[in-house]
Amino acid sequence: AICTILYKGEKKRIMTSTTDNTNYTESENQSSYQQLPTVDVEQSADEDDSILRAPHHFSARQTLWNFTLMSILFSANHGSVVSCLGLATARLGTSIGAIQSGILFFFYTASALLGSTYVTKRAGSRQALIYGMGLYCVYVGCFWLATLATTDAAVKTLSWGGAALGGVGGGVLWNSQGTYFGKAAEEHARQLNQSVEVSTASLAGIFATIYLSEELVLRLLSSFLLESGAASWEGIFGVYTLVALLSVIPMPFLRDYRSTDESDNESLSSILDKVTVAGKLLVRDPKMKYMVGLNAVFGFTSSFLGSYVNGEVLPVALSDENGKMIGVLTSWTAFAAAAFSLLFGRLARITGKGPILIGGGVCFMMVILPFLVQPDAHSYNLSSLLFVYTMQGIGRATFEGTLKATFADFFSYEKEGAFGNIILQNGLAGTIGYFLTFSLLCDEPSKYCIEYRNGSLHDVLTFELIVCVSAIIGILGYVRAATIHRYERNAELSN
């Protein structure tokens, strides 16, 4: 409204003025932040409307601030979730915690394949964000209730039931966030007369930095409260529940990017088409299948750290049976990811996104390599574990920012389906990873047949090799997808 008033006042001033005349010649290489509108007092009213095509810096700042607020609220909600997820195996036990995380990722993946894209298209990205964040509140709240439960049956019911609802919420949440991000980037680029790729790189860096910074604080919160004696585990999960709930309240005040294909009377075939759009995009667009590796390797390393390293290595290596150091190390991962997200957001404008994504794939491989060389938990200390969590943080920075910006570029014609595929591919890998943690068994103790704290024997070598192969496939797959994308763009330009 303010922009409209300012524009009308400026237009009236220009049309009534007989003395002022601005002449401007625009260089092709001039930055969009330096461009000025060309105005001639003799122009007709229709020609004068061309001022609308000049950069609208005030509107662009509004878009940026709105996107920043969305990032803050989203990050508070999701930061509470991942903080609980990181503590699952430590507080609920490796078996119950790993199964709970596996259920979370299973429903997260299923929702991407069977419905989250439809919810986003039908309700709009802002409303879908609210739905997803609400279900995440249930997941975090069930952690709090599970710590109050007095029987194993109640703990399993609450933790596994909450994980199922949280998984559905996560699928809807990340799909709608990707769509919201894509539409905001398009609007921002249009307002500044710059390419969408520049805006996606900029907004991706902003989102990833805010998201990972808030996660850093919330992950560190558990260690601080335990070490200071300010709260018990019940109090910690209660705080996470409160933060998740409060983050939802301001969401209705955000800008709503409604879908352009909404209809009150949709046919069954139209509904099914929207529900299955992620799967169809995976099959029909050749670039998508080559992007699976980079999504999968993040899912595998996250489950490896969240279940095996947090649940089995840390308690032995650091003599930390109570899990106090989990919050410190996982918050260090978030810190590294936040710092490098900001760096990568700026660096992508110079080098492009490709070298950053390839570097991320290498970092994910470095998460696993130390355990591939030396699987004995007694051989690790704080410094060696910091290296592992740092590599995960750098790799995650490429996933949360650069990779999602690349998806917005590669699949701009179908944003819901594109970000649904990120959920599908990453979620499926995470599901498999968490279940592999306790299902890969072996008979006799050996270098790679590790005895868990509950006395069971588990094969860690197979899991580690799966992650390394996924990283290699991810790097090679991205190179192929980028080649196809360049060919498609050149074909469009030539036509």
C-alpha positions as CSV (number, residue, x, y, z in Angstrom):
1,A,0.0,0.0,0.0
2,I,2.8,2.4,0.9
3,C,4.6,1.6,-2.4
4,T,1.4,2.3,-4.4
5,I,0.9,5.7,-2.7
6,L,4.5,6.7,-3.3
7,Y,4.3,5.6,-6.9
8,K,1.1,7.6,-7.6
9,G,2.6,10.7,-5.9
10,E,5.7,10.4,-8.0
11,K,3.8,9.8,-11.2
12,K,1.6,12.9,-10.5
13,R,4.7,15.0,-9.9
14,I,6.3,13.8,-13.1
15,M,3.2,14.4,-15.2
16,T,2.7,18.0,-13.9
17,S,6.3,19.0,-14.0
18,T,7.4,21.1,-17.1
19,T,10.9,21.8,-16.0
20,D,12.5,18.6,-14.8
21,N,13.6,16.0,-17.2
22,T,15.8,13.0,-16.3
23,N,17.9,11.5,-19.0
24,Y,19.5,8.2,-18.3
25,T,21.4,5.7,-20.4
26,E,21.7,2.3,-18.8
27,S,24.8,0.2,-19.2
28,E,24.4,-3.5,-19.7
29,N,27.0,-4.2,-17.0
30,Q,25.5,-1.8,-14.4
31,S,24.4,-3.4,-11.1
32,S,20.6,-3.5,-10.6
33,Y,21.2,-1.7,-7.3
34,Q,22.5,1.3,-9.3
35,Q,19.8,1.4,-12.0
36,L,17.6,4.6,-12.2
37,P,14.3,4.9,-14.1
38,T,14.2,6.8,-17.4
39,V,11.5,9.5,-17.2
40,D,10.4,11.9,-19.9
41,V,7.7,14.6,-19.1
42,E,6.3,14.2,-22.7
43,Q,5.6,10.5,-22.3
44,S,2.0,9.4,-22.4
45,A,0.3,7.8,-19.4
46,D,0.8,4.3,-20.8
47,E,4.5,5.0,-21.5
48,D,4.9,6.5,-18.1
49,D,3.8,3.2,-16.5
50,S,7.2,1.8,-17.6
51,I,8.5,3.2,-14.3
52,L,7.1,0.0,-12.8
53,R,9.8,-2.0,-14.5
54,A,12.5,-0.1,-12.7
55,P,14.1,-1.6,-9.6
56,H,11.8,-1.2,-6.6
57,H,14.2,-1.2,-3.7
58,F,11.6,-0.5,-1.0
59,S,9.5,-3.5,-2.2
60,A,12.6,-5.7,-2.4
61,R,13.4,-4.8,1.2
62,Q,9.9,-5.7,2.3
63,T,10.2,-9.1,0.6
64,L,13.6,-9.6,2.2
65,W,12.3,-8.7,5.7
66,N,9.3,-10.9,5.3
67,F,11.5,-13.8,4.2
68,T,13.8,-13.2,7.1
69,L,10.9,-13.3,9.6
70,M,9.7,-16.6,8.1
71,S,13.3,-17.9,8.5
72,I,13.4,-16.9,12.2
73,L,10.1,-18.5,13.0
74,F,10.7,-21.6,11.0
75,S,14.2,-22.0,12.5
76,A,12.9,-21.8,16.1
77,N,10.4,-24.5,15.4
78,H,12.7,-26.8,13.5
79,G,15.6,-26.1,15.9
80,S,13.5,-27.5,18.7
81,V,12.8,-30.6,16.7
82,V,16.4,-31.4,15.7
83,S,17.6,-30.8,19.2
84,C,15.2,-33.5,20.4
85,L,16.2,-35.7,17.5
86,G,19.9,-35.5,18.5
87,L,19.0,-36.5,22.0
88,A,16.8,-39.4,21.0
89,T,19.2,-42.3,21.3
90,A,20.9,-40.9,24.4
91,R,17.7,-40.4,26.4
92,L,15.5,-43.1,25.0
93,G,18.1,-45.8,24.4
94,T,19.8,-46.7,21.2
95,S,17.0,-49.2,20.2
96,I,13.9,-47.1,21.1
97,G,15.6,-43.9,19.9
98,A,16.8,-45.3,16.6
99,I,13.4,-46.8,15.9
100,Q,11.7,-43.5,16.8
101,S,14.0,-41.6,14.4
102,G,13.4,-44.2,11.7
103,I,9.7,-43.8,12.0
104,L,10.1,-40.0,11.8
105,F,12.1,-40.3,8.6
106,F,9.7,-42.9,7.2
107,F,6.6,-40.7,7.5
108,Y,8.7,-37.7,6.4
109,T,9.5,-39.6,3.2
110,A,6.0,-41.0,2.7
111,S,4.4,-37.5,3.1
112,A,6.7,-36.2,0.3
113,L,5.6,-39.0,-2.0
114,L,1.9,-39.1,-1.1
115,G,0.6,-35.7,-0.2
116,S,2.8,-32.9,1.0
117,T,3.0,-31.4,-2.5
118,Y,-0.8,-31.4,-2.7
119,V,-1.1,-29.7,0.7
120,T,1.3,-26.9,-0.4
121,K,-0.4,-26.4,-3.8
122,R,-3.9,-26.5,-2.3
123,A,-3.4,-24.5,0.9
124,G,-0.6,-22.2,-0.2
125,S,2.9,-22.2,1.1
126,R,2.3,-20.1,4.2
127,Q,-0.7,-22.1,5.4
128,A,1.2,-25.3,4.7
129,L,4.1,-24.0,6.8
130,I,1.6,-23.5,9.7
131,Y,0.3,-27.0,9.4
132,G,3.8,-28.5,9.3
133,M,5.0,-26.5,12.3
134,G,1.9,-27.5,14.3
135,L,2.6,-31.2,13.8
136,Y,6.2,-30.6,14.7
137,C,5.0,-29.2,18.0
138,V,3.2,-32.5,18.7
139,Y,6.5,-34.4,18.0
140,V,8.5,-32.2,20.5
141,G,5.6,-32.3,23.0
142,C,5.6,-36.1,22.9
143,F,9.3,-36.1,23.9
144,W,8.4,-34.1,27.0
145,L,5.5,-36.5,27.8
146,A,7.8,-39.5,27.3
147,T,10.2,-38.2,29.9
148,L,7.2,-38.1,32.4
149,A,6.0,-41.6,31.5
150,T,6.6,-44.4,34.0
151,T,6.4,-47.5,31.8
152,D,8.3,-48.7,28.7
153,A,5.0,-49.2,26.9
154,A,4.0,-45.5,27.5
155,V,7.4,-44.3,26.4
156,K,7.3,-46.3,23.2
157,T,3.7,-45.2,22.4
158,L,4.4,-41.5,23.0
159,S,7.8,-41.4,21.2
160,W,6.8,-43.5,18.2
161,G,3.3,-42.0,17.8
162,G,4.8,-38.5,18.0
163,A,7.5,-39.4,15.5
164,A,4.8,-40.5,13.0
165,L,2.9,-37.2,13.3
166,G,6.2,-35.3,13.3
167,G,7.3,-37.0,10.1
168,V,4.1,-36.0,8.3
169,G,4.6,-32.5,9.5
170,G,8.2,-32.4,8.4
171,G,7.3,-33.5,4.9
172,V,4.7,-30.7,4.6
173,L,7.0,-28.2,6.3
174,W,10.0,-28.6,4.1
175,N,8.0,-28.8,0.9
176,S,6.2,-25.6,1.7
177,Q,9.4,-23.9,2.9
178,G,11.0,-24.7,-0.5
179,T,8.0,-23.3,-2.3
180,Y,7.9,-20.2,-0.2
181,F,11.7,-19.7,-0.7
182,G,11.3,-20.1,-4.5
183,K,8.4,-17.7,-4.8
184,A,10.1,-15.1,-2.6
185,A,13.3,-15.4,-4.7
186,E,11.3,-14.8,-7.9
187,E,9.6,-11.8,-6.4
188,H,12.9,-10.4,-5.1
189,A,14.5,-10.8,-8.5
190,R,11.6,-9.2,-10.3
191,Q,11.7,-6.2,-7.9
192,L,15.4,-5.6,-8.5
193,N,15.5,-6.5,-12.2
194,Q,18.1,-9.2,-11.6
195,S,18.3,-12.9,-12.4
196,V,16.5,-15.4,-10.2
197,E,19.8,-17.3,-9.7
198,V,21.3,-14.2,-7.9
199,S,18.3,-13.9,-5.6
200,T,18.2,-17.7,-4.8
201,A,21.8,-17.6,-3.9
202,S,21.3,-14.6,-1.6
203,L,18.1,-15.8,0.1
204,A,19.5,-19.3,0.5
205,G,22.5,-17.9,2.4
206,I,20.3,-15.8,4.6
207,F,17.9,-18.7,5.4
208,A,20.7,-21.2,6.1
209,T,22.6,-18.8,8.4
210,I,19.5,-18.0,10.5
211,Y,18.3,-21.6,10.5
212,L,21.6,-23.0,11.6
213,S,22.3,-20.2,14.1
214,E,19.1,-20.8,15.9
215,E,19.7,-24.5,15.9
216,L,23.1,-23.9,17.4
217,V,21.6,-22.0,20.3
218,L,18.8,-24.6,20.9
219,R,21.2,-27.6,20.7
220,L,23.5,-26.0,23.1
221,L,20.7,-25.2,25.5
222,S,20.4,-28.8,26.7
223,S,24.1,-29.0,27.7
224,F,24.0,-25.6,29.4
225,L,20.8,-26.4,31.4
226,L,22.2,-29.8,32.5
227,E,25.7,-28.5,33.4
228,S,24.3,-25.6,35.4
229,G,21.7,-27.7,37.1
230,A,19.0,-25.2,36.1
231,A,16.7,-27.9,34.7
232,S,16.1,-31.6,34.5
233,W,15.5,-33.5,31.2
234,E,11.7,-33.0,31.8
235,G,12.3,-29.2,32.0
236,I,14.6,-29.2,28.9
237,F,12.0,-30.9,26.7
238,G,9.4,-28.6,28.2
239,V,11.4,-25.6,27.1
240,Y,11.7,-27.1,23.6
241,T,8.0,-27.6,23.4
242,L,7.3,-24.0,24.5
243,V,9.7,-22.6,21.9
244,A,8.1,-24.7,19.1
245,L,4.6,-23.6,20.1
246,L,5.5,-19.9,20.3
247,S,7.1,-19.9,16.9
248,V,3.8,-20.8,15.2
249,I,1.8,-17.8,16.6
250,P,3.2,-15.1,14.4
251,M,3.1,-17.2,11.2
252,P,-0.4,-15.9,9.9
253,F,1.0,-12.4,9.7
254,L,3.5,-13.4,7.0
255,R,3.0,-12.7,3.3
256,D,1.0,-15.5,1.7
257,Y,2.2,-16.7,-1.7
258,R,-0.8,-18.5,-3.0
259,S,-0.7,-21.2,-5.6
260,T,-1.7,-20.1,-9.1
261,D,-3.5,-23.3,-9.9
262,E,-6.0,-23.4,-7.0
263,S,-9.5,-24.5,-7.7
264,D,-12.5,-25.1,-5.5
265,N,-13.8,-27.9,-7.6
266,E,-10.9,-30.1,-8.5
267,S,-11.3,-33.3,-10.3
268,L,-9.9,-36.6,-8.9
269,S,-7.3,-36.7,-11.6
270,S,-6.1,-33.2,-10.8
271,I,-5.8,-34.1,-7.1
272,L,-3.9,-37.3,-7.8
273,D,-1.6,-35.3,-10.2
274,K,-0.7,-32.9,-7.4
275,V,-0.3,-35.6,-4.8
276,T,2.2,-37.6,-7.0
277,V,4.0,-34.7,-8.6
278,A,7.3,-35.4,-6.8
279,G,7.4,-39.0,-8.1
280,K,6.5,-37.9,-11.6
281,L,9.2,-35.3,-11.6
282,L,11.7,-37.9,-10.5
283,V,10.8,-40.1,-13.4
284,R,10.3,-37.5,-16.2
285,D,13.1,-35.0,-15.6
286,P,16.5,-36.6,-16.3
287,K,18.3,-34.1,-14.0
288,M,16.4,-35.3,-10.9
289,K,17.7,-38.8,-10.8
290,Y,21.3,-37.5,-10.9
291,M,20.6,-35.3,-7.9
292,V,19.6,-38.2,-5.7
293,G,23.2,-38.9,-4.4
294,L,23.7,-35.5,-2.8
295,N,20.4,-35.7,-0.9
296,A,21.0,-39.3,0.1
297,V,24.5,-38.8,1.5
298,F,23.3,-36.1,3.9
299,G,20.5,-38.4,5.1
300,F,23.0,-41.3,5.6
301,T,25.6,-39.2,7.5
302,S,22.9,-37.6,9.7
303,S,21.5,-40.9,10.8
304,F,25.1,-42.3,11.3
305,L,26.0,-39.4,13.6
306,G,22.5,-39.2,15.3
307,S,22.3,-42.9,16.1
308,Y,25.7,-44.6,16.2
309,V,28.1,-41.8,17.0
310,N,25.8,-40.0,19.5
311,G,24.5,-43.2,21.0
312,E,27.6,-45.4,21.1
313,V,30.8,-43.6,20.4
314,L,30.4,-40.4,22.5
315,P,29.6,-42.1,25.8
316,V,32.7,-44.4,25.4
317,A,35.1,-41.9,24.0
318,L,34.3,-39.0,26.3
319,S,33.0,-41.0,29.3
320,D,29.7,-39.2,29.0
321,E,26.9,-41.6,30.0
322,N,24.5,-38.7,30.7
323,G,24.8,-37.3,27.2
324,K,25.9,-33.8,28.3
325,M,28.4,-33.4,25.4
326,I,25.8,-34.3,22.7
327,G,24.4,-30.8,22.9
328,V,27.9,-29.3,22.6
329,L,29.0,-31.3,19.6
330,T,25.8,-31.1,17.7
331,S,25.7,-27.3,18.3
332,W,29.2,-27.1,17.0
333,T,28.0,-28.8,13.8
334,A,25.3,-26.1,13.6
335,F,27.8,-23.4,14.2
336,A,30.1,-24.6,11.4
337,A,27.1,-25.0,9.1
338,A,25.9,-21.4,9.9
339,A,29.3,-19.9,9.4
340,F,29.9,-21.7,6.1
341,S,26.4,-21.0,4.9
342,L,27.1,-17.3,5.0
343,L,30.4,-17.8,3.3
344,F,29.0,-20.1,0.6
345,G,26.1,-17.6,-0.1
346,R,28.7,-15.0,-1.0
347,L,31.1,-17.4,-2.7
348,A,28.4,-18.8,-5.0
349,R,28.1,-15.4,-6.7
350,I,31.8,-15.7,-7.7
351,T,32.4,-19.4,-8.3
352,G,28.9,-20.6,-9.0
353,K,27.2,-23.3,-7.0
354,G,28.9,-26.3,-8.5
355,P,32.3,-26.2,-6.7
356,I,30.5,-25.7,-3.4
357,L,28.3,-28.8,-3.9
358,I,31.2,-30.9,-4.9
359,G,33.1,-29.8,-1.8
360,G,30.1,-30.6,0.3
361,G,30.1,-34.2,-1.0
362,V,33.8,-34.5,-0.1
363,C,33.0,-33.3,3.5
364,F,30.3,-35.8,3.9
365,M,32.7,-38.5,3.0
366,M,35.2,-37.2,5.6
367,V,32.6,-37.7,8.3
368,I,32.7,-41.4,7.7
369,L,36.4,-41.9,6.8
370,P,37.8,-41.7,10.4
371,F,35.5,-44.6,11.5
372,L,36.3,-46.5,8.4
373,V,40.0,-46.3,9.2
374,Q,39.6,-46.7,13.0
375,P,36.2,-48.0,14.2
376,D,37.2,-48.5,17.9
377,A,35.3,-45.8,20.0
378,H,38.1,-45.8,22.6
379,S,40.5,-44.4,20.1
380,Y,38.6,-41.1,19.8
381,N,38.8,-37.9,21.9
382,L,37.2,-34.5,21.8
383,S,39.5,-33.0,19.1
384,S,39.0,-36.0,16.7
385,L,35.2,-35.9,17.3
386,L,35.2,-32.1,16.7
387,F,36.8,-32.8,13.3
388,V,34.0,-35.2,12.4
389,Y,31.2,-32.9,13.5
390,T,32.9,-30.0,11.7
391,M,32.9,-31.9,8.4
392,Q,29.2,-32.7,8.9
393,G,28.6,-29.0,9.5
394,I,30.3,-27.9,6.3
395,G,28.6,-30.5,4.3
396,R,25.3,-29.5,5.8
397,A,25.8,-25.9,4.9
398,T,25.9,-26.9,1.3
399,F,22.8,-29.0,1.7
400,E,20.7,-26.4,3.5
401,G,21.7,-23.5,1.3
402,T,23.5,-24.2,-2.0
403,L,21.8,-27.5,-2.9
404,K,18.3,-26.1,-2.3
405,A,19.1,-23.0,-4.3
406,T,20.3,-25.3,-7.1
407,F,17.0,-27.2,-7.0
408,A,15.2,-23.9,-7.3
409,D,17.3,-23.1,-10.4
410,F,17.2,-26.6,-12.0
411,F,13.5,-27.2,-11.5
412,S,12.0,-23.7,-11.4
413,Y,8.9,-24.8,-13.4
414,E,7.8,-27.2,-10.6
415,K,8.9,-26.0,-7.2
416,E,6.6,-28.1,-5.1
417,G,7.7,-31.3,-6.9
418,A,11.4,-30.3,-6.7
419,F,11.5,-29.7,-3.0
420,G,9.3,-32.7,-2.5
421,N,12.1,-34.7,-4.1
422,I,14.6,-33.3,-1.6
423,I,12.4,-34.6,1.2
424,L,11.8,-37.9,-0.6
425,Q,15.4,-38.6,-1.3
426,N,16.9,-37.3,1.9
427,G,14.1,-38.8,4.0
428,L,14.4,-42.3,2.5
429,A,18.2,-42.3,3.0
430,G,17.7,-41.2,6.6
431,T,15.0,-43.9,7.2
432,I,17.3,-46.6,5.9
433,G,20.2,-45.2,7.9
434,Y,18.4,-45.3,11.2
435,F,17.2,-48.8,10.7
436,L,20.6,-50.0,9.5
437,T,22.0,-48.8,12.9
438,F,20.3,-51.6,14.8
439,S,19.5,-54.1,12.0
440,L,23.0,-54.8,10.7
441,L,24.1,-57.6,13.0
442,C,27.2,-59.8,13.2
443,D,28.1,-62.9,15.2
444,E,31.6,-62.5,16.6
445,P,33.4,-59.3,17.8
446,S,36.0,-58.0,15.3
447,K,37.4,-54.7,14.1
448,Y,34.2,-53.8,12.3
449,C,31.8,-55.9,14.4
450,I,31.2,-53.5,17.3
451,E,29.6,-54.4,20.6
452,Y,27.0,-51.8,21.6
453,R,26.4,-50.8,25.2
454,N,23.5,-53.1,25.4
455,G,25.7,-56.1,24.6
456,S,24.5,-56.6,20.9
457,L,27.0,-57.0,18.1
458,H,26.6,-54.7,15.0
459,D,28.3,-54.5,11.6
460,V,29.4,-50.9,11.0
461,L,31.5,-51.5,7.9
462,T,28.6,-52.0,5.6
463,F,26.9,-48.8,6.7
464,E,30.1,-46.8,6.3
465,L,30.7,-48.1,2.8
466,I,27.2,-47.2,1.8
467,V,27.8,-43.6,2.8
468,C,31.1,-43.3,0.9
469,V,29.6,-44.7,-2.3
470,S,26.7,-42.3,-2.0
471,A,29.1,-39.4,-1.7
472,I,30.9,-40.4,-4.9
473,I,27.7,-41.0,-6.8
474,G,26.4,-37.6,-5.5
475,I,29.4,-35.7,-6.9
476,L,29.4,-37.4,-10.3
477,G,25.6,-37.1,-10.5
478,Y,25.6,-33.4,-9.9
479,V,28.2,-32.9,-12.6
480,R,25.9,-34.7,-15.1
481,A,22.8,-32.8,-14.0
482,A,24.5,-29.5,-14.3
483,T,25.6,-30.4,-17.8
484,I,22.0,-31.3,-18.8
485,H,20.8,-28.0,-17.3
486,R,23.3,-25.9,-19.3
487,Y,22.3,-27.7,-22.4
488,E,18.6,-27.0,-21.7
489,R,19.3,-23.3,-21.1
490,N,21.3,-22.9,-24.2
491,A,18.5,-24.6,-26.2
492,E,16.0,-22.2,-24.7
493,L,18.1,-19.2,-25.6
494,S,18.7,-20.4,-29.1
495,N,15.0,-20.7,-29.6
